[in-house]
Amino acid sequence: MPIINKLIEIETKPKINIYNISPQIQDFIASTSIKNGQVLVFSRHTTTALAINENEVRLLEDIKVFLQKLAPESDSYLHNDLHLRDVPEDEPINAHSHLMAMMLNTSEIIPIVDGKLALGTWQSVLFFELDGPRKRTVFIQISGE
């Protein structure tokens, strides 16, 4: 069974942003000979995440508000005491972003059927930037036949 890997890059915007990466994943599947199998999508950063949900503008705004309520940027966090840690000079104050990421997923596995993602009608693979702007990468691995 072949296994094919790819990294996709995403230039993110400031703060919390959500990106539908389903088209990039589907394009990668289409570039292979795999018709049936599965695709692993893996977030490679501790302040990003993944989820499968509806890509609807107002829902995405609701999700941002919900995440901000779970871990407000203005709260006090031990991780943000940079003077007590050995950190690079450009270390951001971002404990809230790490906590938000823990509430979402690091990876998703989606079936491939007849060369297409087997997502439901309203489902999309969403990539969450929680500490932007940054240049991010997402690892994609397809296996099947």
N, CA, C and O atoms as a GROMACS GRO file, in nm:
protein
  580
    1MET      N    1   0.085  -0.118   0.000
    1MET     CA    2   0.000   0.000   0.000
    1MET      C    3   0.090   0.124   0.000
    1MET      O    4   0.171   0.141   0.091
    2PRO      N    5   0.077   0.210  -0.099
    2PRO     CA    6   0.160   0.330  -0.103
    2PRO      C    7   0.122   0.432   0.004
    2PRO      O    8   0.006   0.443   0.044
    3ILE      N    9   0.223   0.505   0.049
    3ILE     CA   10   0.204   0.616   0.142
    3ILE      C   11   0.272   0.737   0.079
    3ILE      O   12   0.389   0.731   0.041
    4ILE      N   13   0.198   0.846   0.067
    4ILE     CA   14   0.248   0.967   0.001
    4ILE      C   15   0.232   1.085   0.097
    4ILE      O   16   0.126   1.106   0.155
    5ASN      N   17   0.340   1.161   0.113
    5ASN     CA   18   0.342   1.273   0.208
    5ASN      C   19   0.354   1.406   0.136
    5ASN      O   20   0.408   1.416   0.026
    6LYS      N   21   0.301   1.510   0.202
    6LYS     CA   22   0.311   1.645   0.148
    6LYS      C   23   0.298   1.745   0.262
    6LYS      O   24   0.226   1.721   0.359
    7LEU      N   25   0.369   1.857   0.250
    7LEU     CA   26   0.350   1.970   0.341
    7LEU      C   27   0.279   2.080   0.264
    7LEU      O   28   0.316   2.111   0.151
    8ILE      N   29   0.178   2.139   0.326
    8ILE     CA   30   0.119   2.259   0.267
    8ILE      C   31   0.153   2.376   0.358
    8ILE      O   32   0.156   2.362   0.481
    9GLU      N   33   0.177   2.490   0.298
    9GLU     CA   34   0.210   2.611   0.373
    9GLU      C   35   0.091   2.705   0.375
    9GLU      O   36   0.018   2.718   0.277
   10ILE      N   37   0.075   2.770   0.490
   10ILE     CA   38  -0.034   2.866   0.506
   10ILE      C   39   0.025   2.991   0.569
   10ILE      O   40   0.082   2.986   0.678
   11GLU      N   41   0.011   3.104   0.501
   11GLU     CA   42   0.050   3.234   0.556
   11GLU      C   43  -0.074   3.287   0.629
   11GLU      O   44  -0.175   3.317   0.567
   12THR      N   45  -0.063   3.297   0.761
   12THR     CA   46  -0.182   3.331   0.840
   12THR      C   47  -0.188   3.479   0.873
   12THR      O   48  -0.089   3.552   0.864
   13LYS      N   49  -0.305   3.521   0.911
   13LYS     CA   50  -0.332   3.660   0.950
   13LYS      C   51  -0.320   3.672   1.102
   13LYS      O   52  -0.310   3.571   1.172
   14PRO      N   53  -0.322   3.795   1.154
   14PRO     CA   54  -0.309   3.815   1.299
   14PRO      C   55  -0.422   3.751   1.380
   14PRO      O   56  -0.535   3.735   1.334
   15LYS      N   57  -0.384   3.715   1.503
   15LYS     CA   58  -0.476   3.661   1.603
   15LYS      C   59  -0.536   3.527   1.560
   15LYS      O   60  -0.467   3.444   1.502
   16ILE      N   61  -0.667   3.507   1.589
   16ILE     CA   62  -0.735   3.381   1.557
   16ILE      C   63  -0.795   3.390   1.417
   16ILE      O   64  -0.870   3.483   1.385
   17ASN      N   65  -0.760   3.292   1.334
   17ASN     CA   66  -0.818   3.283   1.200
   17ASN      C   67  -0.839   3.138   1.165
   17ASN      O   68  -0.765   3.050   1.210
   18ILE      N   69  -0.941   3.112   1.084
   18ILE     CA   70  -0.978   2.976   1.048
   18ILE      C   71  -0.976   2.964   0.896
   18ILE      O   72  -1.033   3.047   0.825
   19TYR      N   73  -0.910   2.860   0.847
   19TYR     CA   74  -0.891   2.840   0.704
   19TYR      C   75  -0.947   2.704   0.662
   19TYR      O   76  -0.919   2.603   0.726
   20ASN      N   77  -1.024   2.703   0.556
   20ASN     CA   78  -1.073   2.578   0.498
   20ASN      C   79  -0.963   2.521   0.411
   20ASN      O   80  -0.931   2.577   0.306
   21ILE      N   81  -0.904   2.410   0.453
   21ILE     CA   82  -0.795   2.350   0.374
   21ILE      C   83  -0.842   2.226   0.296
   21ILE      O   84  -0.760   2.154   0.240
   22SER      N   85  -0.972   2.203   0.293
   22SER     CA   86  -1.025   2.090   0.217
   22SER      C   87  -0.983   2.094   0.069
   22SER      O   88  -0.946   1.990   0.015
   23PRO      N   89  -0.987   2.210   0.002
   23PRO     CA   90  -0.947   2.212  -0.139
   23PRO      C   91  -0.802   2.169  -0.162
   23PRO      O   92  -0.773   2.096  -0.257
   24GLN      N   93  -0.709   2.212  -0.074
   24GLN     CA   94  -0.569   2.172  -0.089
   24GLN      C   95  -0.552   2.022  -0.068
   24GLN      O   96  -0.474   1.957  -0.138
   25ILE      N   97  -0.627   1.968   0.027
   25ILE     CA   98  -0.619   1.824   0.054
   25ILE      C   99  -0.675   1.747  -0.066
   25ILE      O  100  -0.615   1.649  -0.110
   26GLN      N  101  -0.790   1.792  -0.117
   26GLN     CA  102  -0.851   1.723  -0.232
   26GLN      C  103  -0.761   1.732  -0.355
   26GLN      O  104  -0.751   1.636  -0.431
   27ASP      N  105  -0.697   1.847  -0.376
   27ASP     CA  106  -0.605   1.861  -0.489
   27ASP      C  107  -0.489   1.763  -0.476
   27ASP      O  108  -0.446   1.704  -0.576
   28PHE      N  109  -0.438   1.746  -0.355
   28PHE     CA  110  -0.328   1.651  -0.333
   28PHE      C  111  -0.374   1.509  -0.363
   28PHE      O  112  -0.302   1.434  -0.428
   29ILE      N  113  -0.492   1.472  -0.317
   29ILE     CA  114  -0.546   1.339  -0.346
   29ILE      C  115  -0.557   1.319  -0.497
   29ILE      O  116  -0.520   1.214  -0.549
   30ALA      N  117  -0.609   1.419  -0.566
   30ALA     CA  118  -0.627   1.410  -0.711
   30ALA      C  119  -0.494   1.395  -0.785
   30ALA      O  120  -0.491   1.340  -0.895
   31SER      N  121  -0.387   1.443  -0.727
   31SER     CA  122  -0.255   1.434  -0.792
   31SER      C  123  -0.192   1.296  -0.777
   31SER      O  124  -0.086   1.270  -0.834
   32THR      N  125  -0.256   1.208  -0.700
   32THR     CA  126  -0.204   1.073  -0.678
   32THR      C  127  -0.292   0.972  -0.751
   32THR      O  128  -0.395   1.006  -0.809
   33SER      N  129  -0.249   0.847  -0.746
   33SER     CA  130  -0.329   0.740  -0.807
   33SER      C  131  -0.420   0.673  -0.704
   33SER      O  132  -0.490   0.577  -0.737
   34ILE      N  133  -0.419   0.722  -0.582
   34ILE     CA  134  -0.497   0.658  -0.474
   34ILE      C  135  -0.646   0.693  -0.489
   34ILE      O  136  -0.684   0.810  -0.496
   35LYS      N  137  -0.727   0.589  -0.494
   35LYS     CA  138  -0.871   0.607  -0.508
   35LYS      C  139  -0.946   0.575  -0.380
   35LYS      O  140  -1.051   0.634  -0.353
   36ASN      N  141  -0.893   0.484  -0.301
   36ASN     CA  142  -0.958   0.445  -0.176
   36ASN      C  143  -0.852   0.427  -0.069
   36ASN      O  144  -0.750   0.361  -0.091
   37GLY      N  145  -0.878   0.486   0.046
   37GLY     CA  146  -0.782   0.480   0.156
   37GLY      C  147  -0.817   0.583   0.260
   37GLY      O  148  -0.933   0.599   0.298
   38GLN      N  149  -0.714   0.652   0.306
   38GLN     CA  150  -0.738   0.756   0.406
   38GLN      C  151  -0.631   0.862   0.397
   38GLN      O  152  -0.522   0.839   0.344
   39VAL      N  153  -0.664   0.979   0.449
   39VAL     CA  154  -0.569   1.088   0.454
   39VAL      C  155  -0.558   1.135   0.600
   39VAL      O  156  -0.658   1.158   0.668
   40LEU      N  157  -0.435   1.146   0.644
   40LEU     CA  158  -0.404   1.202   0.775
   40LEU      C  159  -0.366   1.347   0.754
   40LEU      O  160  -0.282   1.378   0.669
   41VAL      N  161  -0.426   1.437   0.830
   41VAL     CA  162  -0.391   1.578   0.827
   41VAL      C  163  -0.342   1.612   0.967
   41VAL      O  164  -0.413   1.589   1.066
   42PHE      N  165  -0.221   1.668   0.977
   42PHE     CA  166  -0.156   1.689   1.106
   42PHE      C  167  -0.105   1.833   1.118
   42PHE      O  168  -0.030   1.881   1.034
   43SER      N  169  -0.147   1.900   1.223
   43SER     CA  170  -0.102   2.035   1.254
   43SER      C  171   0.034   2.027   1.323
   43SER      O  172   0.049   1.957   1.422
   44ARG      N  173   0.133   2.100   1.271
   44ARG     CA  174   0.271   2.088   1.317
   44ARG      C  175   0.313   2.197   1.415
   44ARG      O  176   0.432   2.222   1.432
   45HIS      N  177   0.218   2.262   1.479
   45HIS     CA  178   0.251   2.375   1.568
   45HIS      C  179   0.167   2.366   1.695
   45HIS      O  180   0.056   2.312   1.693
   46THR      N  181   0.219   2.418   1.804
   46THR     CA  182   0.148   2.408   1.932
   46THR      C  183   0.044   2.517   1.952
   46THR      O  184  -0.032   2.514   2.050
   47THR      N  185   0.039   2.613   1.862
   47THR     CA  186  -0.065   2.716   1.870
   47THR      C  187  -0.150   2.719   1.743
   47THR      O  188  -0.201   2.823   1.702
   48THR      N  189  -0.164   2.601   1.682
   48THR     CA  190  -0.258   2.582   1.571
   48THR      C  191  -0.336   2.454   1.600
   48THR      O  192  -0.299   2.377   1.688
   49ALA      N  193  -0.442   2.433   1.525
   49ALA     CA  194  -0.523   2.314   1.547
   49ALA      C  195  -0.604   2.283   1.422
   49ALA      O  196  -0.603   2.358   1.325
   50LEU      N  197  -0.673   2.170   1.428
   50LEU     CA  198  -0.760   2.125   1.319
   50LEU      C  199  -0.895   2.083   1.374
   50LEU      O  200  -0.907   2.043   1.490
   51ALA      N  201  -0.995   2.092   1.292
   51ALA     CA  202  -1.127   2.039   1.325
   51ALA      C  203  -1.203   2.019   1.195
   51ALA      O  204  -1.172   2.080   1.092
   52ILE      N  205  -1.302   1.932   1.201
   52ILE     CA  206  -1.394   1.916   1.089
   52ILE      C  207  -1.526   1.977   1.133
   52ILE      O  208  -1.586   1.938   1.232
   53ASN      N  209  -1.569   2.076   1.055
   53ASN     CA  210  -1.693   2.144   1.088
   53ASN      C  211  -1.742   2.219   0.964
   53ASN      O  212  -1.682   2.208   0.857
   54GLU      N  213  -1.848   2.293   0.980
   54GLU     CA  214  -1.905   2.368   0.869
   54GLU      C  215  -1.826   2.496   0.844
   54GLU      O  216  -1.793   2.569   0.938
   55ASN      N  217  -1.795   2.522   0.718
   55ASN     CA  218  -1.723   2.642   0.679
   55ASN      C  219  -1.823   2.751   0.642
   55ASN      O  220  -1.841   2.785   0.525
   56GLU      N  221  -1.888   2.805   0.744
   56GLU     CA  222  -1.989   2.909   0.726
   56GLU      C  223  -1.941   3.033   0.803
   56GLU      O  224  -1.908   3.023   0.921
   57VAL      N  225  -1.937   3.147   0.738
   57VAL     CA  226  -1.874   3.268   0.792
   57VAL      C  227  -1.923   3.303   0.932
   57VAL      O  228  -1.842   3.332   1.019
   58ARG      N  229  -2.052   3.302   0.955
   58ARG     CA  230  -2.104   3.342   1.086
   58ARG      C  231  -2.070   3.238   1.193
   58ARG      O  232  -2.044   3.274   1.308
   59LEU      N  233  -2.070   3.111   1.156
   59LEU     CA  234  -2.030   3.007   1.251
   59LEU      C  235  -1.882   3.022   1.286
   59LEU      O  236  -1.845   3.009   1.402
   60LEU      N  237  -1.799   3.050   1.187
   60LEU     CA  238  -1.657   3.068   1.213
   60LEU      C  239  -1.634   3.184   1.310
   60LEU      O  240  -1.547   3.175   1.397
   61GLU      N  241  -1.710   3.290   1.297
   61GLU     CA  242  -1.700   3.402   1.393
   61GLU      C  243  -1.746   3.357   1.532
   61GLU      O  244  -1.685   3.395   1.632
   62ASP      N  245  -1.852   3.277   1.539
   62ASP     CA  246  -1.898   3.224   1.669
   62ASP      C  247  -1.789   3.138   1.733
   62ASP      O  248  -1.767   3.145   1.854
   63ILE      N  249  -1.720   3.058   1.653
   63ILE     CA  250  -1.614   2.973   1.705
   63ILE      C  251  -1.501   3.058   1.762
   63ILE      O  252  -1.449   3.027   1.870
   64LYS      N  253  -1.463   3.164   1.693
   64LYS     CA  254  -1.358   3.254   1.744
   64LYS      C  255  -1.398   3.313   1.879
   64LYS      O  256  -1.318   3.314   1.973
   65VAL      N  257  -1.520   3.361   1.890
   65VAL     CA  258  -1.569   3.418   2.017
   65VAL      C  259  -1.569   3.312   2.126
   65VAL      O  260  -1.527   3.340   2.239
   66PHE      N  261  -1.615   3.193   2.095
   66PHE     CA  262  -1.618   3.083   2.191
   66PHE      C  263  -1.477   3.052   2.242
   66PHE      O  264  -1.457   3.038   2.363
   67LEU      N  265  -1.380   3.041   2.152
   67LEU     CA  266  -1.242   3.012   2.192
   67LEU      C  267  -1.185   3.123   2.279
   67LEU      O  268  -1.113   3.097   2.376
   68GLN      N  269  -1.216   3.247   2.245
   68GLN     CA  270  -1.166   3.360   2.324
   68GLN      C  271  -1.226   3.361   2.464
   68GLN      O  272  -1.162   3.405   2.559
   69LYS      N  273  -1.348   3.312   2.478
   69LYS     CA  274  -1.410   3.302   2.611
   69LYS      C  275  -1.344   3.190   2.693
   69LYS      O  276  -1.330   3.202   2.814
   70LEU      N  277  -1.304   3.081   2.625
   70LEU     CA  278  -1.239   2.970   2.695
   70LEU      C  279  -1.104   3.009   2.753
   70LEU      O  280  -1.069   2.969   2.864
   71ALA      N  281  -1.029   3.087   2.676
   71ALA     CA  282  -0.894   3.126   2.719
   71ALA      C  283  -0.870   3.271   2.678
   71ALA      O  284  -0.807   3.297   2.576
   72PRO      N  285  -0.921   3.365   2.757
   72PRO     CA  286  -0.905   3.507   2.722
   72PRO      C  287  -0.758   3.549   2.720
   72PRO      O  288  -0.680   3.513   2.809
   73GLU      N  289  -0.721   3.624   2.620
   73GLU     CA  290  -0.584   3.671   2.607
   73GLU      C  291  -0.544   3.757   2.726
   73GLU      O  292  -0.427   3.760   2.764
   74SER      N  293  -0.640   3.827   2.784
   74SER     CA  294  -0.611   3.920   2.894
   74SER      C  295  -0.593   3.852   3.030
   74SER      O  296  -0.549   3.917   3.125
   75ASP      N  297  -0.625   3.724   3.042
   75ASP     CA  298  -0.607   3.654   3.170
   75ASP      C  299  -0.458   3.639   3.202
   75ASP      O  300  -0.372   3.653   3.115
   76SER      N  301  -0.430   3.609   3.328
   76SER     CA  302  -0.293   3.588   3.373
   76SER      C  303  -0.257   3.440   3.360
   76SER      O  304  -0.330   3.353   3.406
   77TYR      N  305  -0.142   3.412   3.295
   77TYR     CA  306  -0.096   3.275   3.274
   77TYR      C  307   0.051   3.265   3.312
   77TYR      O  308   0.129   3.356   3.282
   78LEU      N  309   0.090   3.157   3.376
   78LEU     CA  310   0.228   3.136   3.416
   78LEU      C  311   0.322   3.130   3.294
   78LEU      O  312   0.435   3.179   3.300
   79HIS      N  313   0.275   3.072   3.187
   79HIS     CA  314   0.355   3.060   3.064
   79HIS      C  315   0.398   3.197   3.011
   79HIS      O  316   0.500   3.208   2.943
   80ASN      N  317   0.321   3.300   3.042
   80ASN     CA  318   0.350   3.435   2.993
   80ASN      C  319   0.452   3.510   3.079
   80ASN      O  320   0.489   3.622   3.046
   81ASP      N  321   0.497   3.450   3.188
   81ASP     CA  322   0.601   3.512   3.272
   81ASP      C  323   0.737   3.489   3.207
   81ASP      O  324   0.817   3.409   3.255
   82LEU      N  325   0.761   3.559   3.098
   82LEU     CA  326   0.880   3.534   3.017
   82LEU      C  327   1.009   3.558   3.094
   82LEU      O  328   1.111   3.496   3.066
   83HIS      N  329   1.004   3.648   3.192
   83HIS     CA  330   1.125   3.677   3.270
   83HIS      C  331   1.164   3.560   3.361
   83HIS      O  332   1.275   3.558   3.415
   84LEU      N  333   1.075   3.463   3.377
   84LEU     CA  334   1.103   3.345   3.460
   84LEU      C  335   1.138   3.222   3.376
   84LEU      O  336   1.157   3.113   3.430
   85ARG      N  337   1.145   3.239   3.244
   85ARG     CA  338   1.171   3.128   3.153
   85ARG      C  339   1.291   3.157   3.065
   85ARG      O  340   1.324   3.273   3.040
   86ASP      N  341   1.356   3.054   3.020
   86ASP     CA  342   1.464   3.067   2.923
   86ASP      C  343   1.400   3.063   2.784
   86ASP      O  344   1.364   2.956   2.735
   87VAL      N  345   1.386   3.179   2.722
   87VAL     CA  346   1.314   3.190   2.594
   87VAL      C  347   1.392   3.275   2.495
   87VAL      O  348   1.475   3.357   2.534
   88PRO      N  349   1.365   3.256   2.366
   88PRO     CA  350   1.426   3.345   2.265
   88PRO      C  351   1.375   3.489   2.282
   88PRO      O  352   1.271   3.511   2.344
   89GLU      N  353   1.448   3.583   2.228
   89GLU     CA  354   1.410   3.725   2.242
   89GLU      C  355   1.274   3.756   2.180
   89GLU      O  356   1.204   3.845   2.228
   90ASP      N  357   1.238   3.684   2.076
   90ASP     CA  358   1.111   3.711   2.007
   90ASP      C  359   0.995   3.624   2.057
   90ASP      O  360   0.893   3.613   1.989
   91GLU      N  361   1.010   3.563   2.173
   91GLU     CA  362   0.905   3.476   2.228
   91GLU      C  363   0.776   3.556   2.252
   91GLU      O  364   0.778   3.656   2.325
   92PRO      N  365   0.665   3.514   2.193
   92PRO     CA  366   0.539   3.586   2.214
   92PRO      C  367   0.472   3.549   2.346
   92PRO      O  368   0.499   3.443   2.404
   93ILE      N  369   0.387   3.635   2.391
   93ILE     CA  370   0.303   3.607   2.508
   93ILE      C  371   0.177   3.541   2.453
   93ILE      O  372   0.089   3.608   2.400
   94ASN      N  373   0.170   3.407   2.467
   94ASN     CA  374   0.066   3.334   2.393
   94ASN      C  375   0.009   3.212   2.467
   94ASN      O  376  -0.036   3.118   2.402
   95ALA      N  377   0.012   3.213   2.598
   95ALA     CA  378  -0.043   3.098   2.672
   95ALA      C  379  -0.188   3.070   2.630
   95ALA      O  380  -0.228   2.955   2.618
   96HIS      N  381  -0.265   3.176   2.610
   96HIS     CA  382  -0.405   3.159   2.570
   96HIS      C  383  -0.416   3.077   2.440
   96HIS      O  384  -0.508   2.997   2.425
   97SER      N  385  -0.323   3.098   2.348
   97SER     CA  386  -0.325   3.025   2.220
   97SER      C  387  -0.298   2.876   2.241
   97SER      O  388  -0.361   2.791   2.177
   98HIS      N  389  -0.204   2.844   2.329
   98HIS     CA  390  -0.175   2.703   2.360
   98HIS      C  391  -0.298   2.636   2.422
   98HIS      O  392  -0.330   2.522   2.389
   99LEU      N  393  -0.366   2.707   2.511
   99LEU     CA  394  -0.483   2.650   2.578
   99LEU      C  395  -0.598   2.628   2.479
   99LEU      O  396  -0.667   2.526   2.484
  100MET      N  397  -0.618   2.723   2.389
  100MET     CA  398  -0.721   2.706   2.286
  100MET      C  399  -0.691   2.583   2.200
  100MET      O  400  -0.780   2.505   2.168
  101ALA      N  401  -0.564   2.568   2.162
  101ALA     CA  402  -0.525   2.455   2.077
  101ALA      C  403  -0.557   2.322   2.143
  101ALA      O  404  -0.592   2.224   2.076
  102MET      N  405  -0.545   2.317   2.275
  102MET     CA  406  -0.574   2.192   2.348
  102MET      C  407  -0.722   2.154   2.341
  102MET      O  408  -0.756   2.037   2.361
  103MET      N  409  -0.808   2.249   2.314
  103MET     CA  410  -0.952   2.222   2.307
  103MET      C  411  -0.994   2.172   2.169
  103MET      O  412  -1.106   2.126   2.150
  104LEU      N  413  -0.902   2.180   2.074
  104LEU     CA  414  -0.930   2.133   1.938
  104LEU      C  415  -0.845   2.009   1.911
  104LEU      O  416  -0.802   1.943   2.006
  105ASN      N  417  -0.821   1.977   1.786
  105ASN     CA  418  -0.746   1.856   1.751
  105ASN      C  419  -0.611   1.891   1.691
  105ASN      O  420  -0.592   1.998   1.633
  106THR      N  421  -0.518   1.799   1.706
  106THR     CA  422  -0.387   1.811   1.641
  106THR      C  423  -0.392   1.746   1.503
  106THR      O  424  -0.318   1.785   1.413
  107SER      N  425  -0.480   1.646   1.488
  107SER     CA  426  -0.487   1.575   1.360
  107SER      C  427  -0.629   1.528   1.332
  107SER      O  428  -0.714   1.521   1.420
  108GLU      N  429  -0.649   1.498   1.206
  108GLU     CA  430  -0.776   1.440   1.159
  108GLU      C  431  -0.742   1.330   1.059
  108GLU      O  432  -0.646   1.344   0.983
  109ILE      N  433  -0.819   1.223   1.059
  109ILE     CA  434  -0.807   1.119   0.957
  109ILE      C  435  -0.941   1.113   0.885
  109ILE      O  436  -1.046   1.097   0.946
  110ILE      N  437  -0.935   1.125   0.752
  110ILE     CA  438  -1.056   1.129   0.671
  110ILE      C  439  -1.047   1.018   0.566
  110ILE      O  440  -0.945   1.004   0.499
  111PRO      N  441  -1.154   0.940   0.551
  111PRO     CA  442  -1.154   0.837   0.446
  111PRO      C  443  -1.149   0.899   0.307
  111PRO      O  444  -1.199   1.009   0.284
  112ILE      N  445  -1.088   0.827   0.216
  112ILE     CA  446  -1.089   0.861   0.074
  112ILE      C  447  -1.170   0.753   0.004
  112ILE      O  448  -1.139   0.634   0.017
  113VAL      N  449  -1.271   0.792  -0.069
  113VAL     CA  450  -1.356   0.698  -0.142
  113VAL      C  451  -1.369   0.749  -0.286
  113VAL      O  452  -1.408   0.863  -0.310
  114ASP      N  453  -1.335   0.663  -0.380
  114ASP     CA  454  -1.340   0.698  -0.522
  114ASP      C  455  -1.261   0.826  -0.552
  114ASP      O  456  -1.303   0.908  -0.634
  115GLY      N  457  -1.147   0.843  -0.484
  115GLY     CA  458  -1.059   0.956  -0.510
  115GLY      C  459  -1.101   1.087  -0.448
  115GLY      O  460  -1.045   1.192  -0.480
  116LYS      N  461  -1.199   1.082  -0.359
  116LYS     CA  462  -1.249   1.206  -0.298
  116LYS      C  463  -1.256   1.192  -0.146
  116LYS      O  464  -1.275   1.083  -0.093
  117LEU      N  465  -1.242   1.306  -0.078
  117LEU     CA  466  -1.262   1.308   0.067
  117LEU      C  467  -1.405   1.265   0.096
  117LEU      O  468  -1.498   1.315   0.033
  118ALA      N  469  -1.424   1.175   0.191
  118ALA     CA  470  -1.558   1.126   0.225
  118ALA      C  471  -1.620   1.212   0.335
  118ALA      O  472  -1.670   1.160   0.435
  119LEU      N  473  -1.616   1.342   0.315
  119LEU     CA  474  -1.676   1.435   0.410
  119LEU      C  475  -1.827   1.443   0.386
  119LEU      O  476  -1.875   1.419   0.276
  120GLY      N  477  -1.900   1.478   0.491
  120GLY     CA  478  -2.043   1.499   0.479
  120GLY      C  479  -2.072   1.628   0.404
  120GLY      O  480  -1.981   1.707   0.376
  121THR      N  481  -2.196   1.649   0.371
  121THR     CA  482  -2.239   1.762   0.289
  121THR      C  483  -2.185   1.896   0.337
  121THR      O  484  -2.139   1.976   0.256
  122TRP      N  485  -2.189   1.923   0.467
  122TRP     CA  486  -2.150   2.053   0.519
  122TRP      C  487  -2.014   2.051   0.588
  122TRP      O  488  -1.974   2.151   0.648
  123GLN      N  489  -1.943   1.940   0.580
  123GLN     CA  490  -1.816   1.929   0.650
  123GLN      C  491  -1.699   1.981   0.566
  123GLN      O  492  -1.692   1.961   0.444
  124SER      N  493  -1.608   2.048   0.635
  124SER     CA  494  -1.482   2.093   0.577
  124SER      C  495  -1.372   2.067   0.679
  124SER      O  496  -1.397   2.059   0.799
  125VAL      N  497  -1.249   2.053   0.630
  125VAL     CA  498  -1.134   2.041   0.718
  125VAL      C  499  -1.085   2.183   0.745
  125VAL      O  500  -1.043   2.254   0.653
  126LEU      N  501  -1.092   2.223   0.871
  126LEU     CA  502  -1.059   2.360   0.910
  126LEU      C  503  -0.927   2.364   0.985
  126LEU      O  504  -0.904   2.286   1.077
  127PHE      N  505  -0.839   2.456   0.944
  127PHE     CA  506  -0.712   2.481   1.011
  127PHE      C  507  -0.727   2.608   1.094
  127PHE      O  508  -0.770   2.712   1.043
  128PHE      N  509  -0.691   2.600   1.221
  128PHE     CA  510  -0.706   2.712   1.314
  128PHE      C  511  -0.570   2.774   1.345
  128PHE      O  512  -0.483   2.707   1.400
  129GLU      N  513  -0.553   2.898   1.310
  129GLU     CA  514  -0.439   2.977   1.355
  129GLU      C  515  -0.484   3.048   1.482
  129GLU      O  516  -0.584   3.120   1.482
  130LEU      N  517  -0.410   3.027   1.590
  130LEU     CA  518  -0.449   3.083   1.720
  130LEU      C  519  -0.351   3.187   1.772
  130LEU      O  520  -0.371   3.243   1.879
  131ASP      N  521  -0.244   3.213   1.696
  131ASP     CA  522  -0.138   3.303   1.742
  131ASP      C  523  -0.069   3.371   1.625
  131ASP      O  524   0.053   3.387   1.625
  132GLY      N  525  -0.146   3.411   1.524
  132GLY     CA  526  -0.087   3.467   1.404
  132GLY      C  527  -0.049   3.612   1.419
  132GLY      O  528  -0.076   3.674   1.522
  133PRO      N  529   0.015   3.666   1.316
  133PRO     CA  530   0.041   3.606   1.186
  133PRO      C  531   0.170   3.524   1.188
  133PRO      O  532   0.268   3.559   1.255
  134ARG      N  533   0.168   3.416   1.114
  134ARG     CA  534   0.284   3.328   1.104
  134ARG      C  535   0.281   3.253   0.971
  134ARG      O  536   0.179   3.250   0.901
  135LYS      N  537   0.395   3.195   0.938
  135LYS     CA  538   0.402   3.102   0.825
  135LYS      C  539   0.390   2.963   0.886
  135LYS      O  540   0.476   2.923   0.965
  136ARG      N  541   0.287   2.890   0.850
  136ARG     CA  542   0.258   2.760   0.911
  136ARG      C  543   0.266   2.649   0.807
  136ARG      O  544   0.255   2.672   0.687
  137THR      N  545   0.286   2.527   0.858
  137THR     CA  546   0.283   2.410   0.769
  137THR      C  547   0.189   2.305   0.827
  137THR      O  548   0.179   2.287   0.949
  138VAL      N  549   0.122   2.236   0.737
  138VAL     CA  550   0.035   2.126   0.773
  138VAL      C  551   0.086   2.003   0.698
  138VAL      O  552   0.110   2.009   0.577
  139PHE      N  553   0.103   1.893   0.770
  139PHE     CA  554   0.152   1.768   0.712
  139PHE      C  555   0.032   1.686   0.667
  139PHE      O  556  -0.064   1.668   0.743
  140ILE      N  557   0.038   1.637   0.544
  140ILE     CA  558  -0.068   1.554   0.490
  140ILE      C  559  -0.007   1.422   0.446
  140ILE      O  560   0.095   1.421   0.378
  141GLN      N  561  -0.069   1.311   0.486
  141GLN     CA  562  -0.021   1.179   0.447
  141GLN      C  563  -0.139   1.097   0.394
  141GLN      O  564  -0.238   1.075   0.463
  142ILE      N  565  -0.125   1.052   0.270
  142ILE     CA  566  -0.227   0.970   0.206
  142ILE      C  567  -0.178   0.826   0.201
  142ILE      O  568  -0.063   0.800   0.166
  143SER      N  569  -0.266   0.733   0.236
  143SER     CA  570  -0.235   0.592   0.218
  143SER      C  571  -0.357   0.522   0.159
  143SER      O  572  -0.471   0.558   0.190
  144GLY      N  573  -0.333   0.424   0.077
  144GLY     CA  574  -0.444   0.352   0.015
  144GLY      C  575  -0.403   0.288  -0.115
  144GLY      O  576  -0.285   0.264  -0.142
  145GLU      N  577  -0.504   0.263  -0.196
  145GLU     CA  578  -0.477   0.198  -0.326
  145GLU      C  579  -0.563   0.258  -0.435
  145GLU      O  580  -0.553   0.216  -0.550
   0.00000   0.00000   0.00000
